[in-house]
Amino acid sequence: MNVEKKKIADLTLCYWVTTLRHQGRRCLLAASEKAFPCLLFDEYGNFIEEVWKEPGGTMTAVSLPGRESAFLATHRMYSPDDCRGASIVYCYYADGGWKIRTLAELPGVHRFDILVRNGVRYLIACTIKSDYEYDNDWRFPGKVFACALPAELDALPDDPAALPDGYRLPLSVVREGLLKNHGYSCSIRDGIPVSIVTSEEGVFRFTPPASPEGSWIVETLLEEPTSDALLLDLDGDGEDEMLTLSPFHGDTLRIFKQRNGRFEQVFEYGQKLPFAHAICPAGPREHPFAVIGHRQGARDLLAVRFRDGQYTVEVLDHDVGPANAVSFELDGQFRILAANREIDEVAYYTVTG
């Protein structure tokens, strides 16, 4: 692989990156996990504007399906030991600037997503822990919450009264008892978007209901402590492998294949990846690869792919400490936007070959 890197911003403790449709074009978003700004760029990495200066604490931001210039984000989720004030906010562009409304106070909310099934947008939100009394207190396991998003979100900003002041999402608990409920990714199963959630208890698949009156389906895919997981068909056999980073904020990259109805390990990377954290899919459908990043040790950004009958791991960038990354195609090339947290850098990579 050939990699061209461009540093597009200095952002203290940058943590989350994603894509966003804004004013008719794809844009890029980068935010900090502490009380620092959220920045907006065009798809080539050119700075557009600051979305907010603070409060930050953004562990996740997700575009609102069906809308441009609108996304949900976490605020004040500063760390597992500083998360009582965490919330999910709705950010939308109006009158030449970004407006922010709180949709849910949810202490400990770390990851969330919006899944669309049968035209209904469902929010799924994962808390890394439910409470704490001192630093590194893990006595209160996290939970998974969900609800259908109200259609009134689409009325903003044209009708500010569409949602009354103080409106909060009707979140309900789908699953509880998930210690160190950290990892999240999205996958497609039988044409339906599903959530892959990880914790000390293992890897779980959450399928949204067919209608708001129905129930979520929760399945156990793997029973071992896992920090992050991604389903991706690396070897091209038509079935997804499972890539895992384990244990919590751990150092081990493994790959599993489904055999006889269960996932069995087929690969373990021989080098340790201290504080493994970033994980996302990349590349074309016929030759996908996974992007992995770790925040201690060599602090590399890596590409994992299946080549010549075996899994390979290649270094894309060194000593940068990625917290998260996102990939997209542009002008026939694949781009990676990375939050290189450990060096306070938002980086833009073009990958060829």
Summary of the structure (lengths in Angstrom):
residues: 353
radius of gyration: 19.2
end to end distance: 4.8
largest distance: 58.8
contacts: 1238
relative contact order: 0.13
helix: 3%
strand: 57%
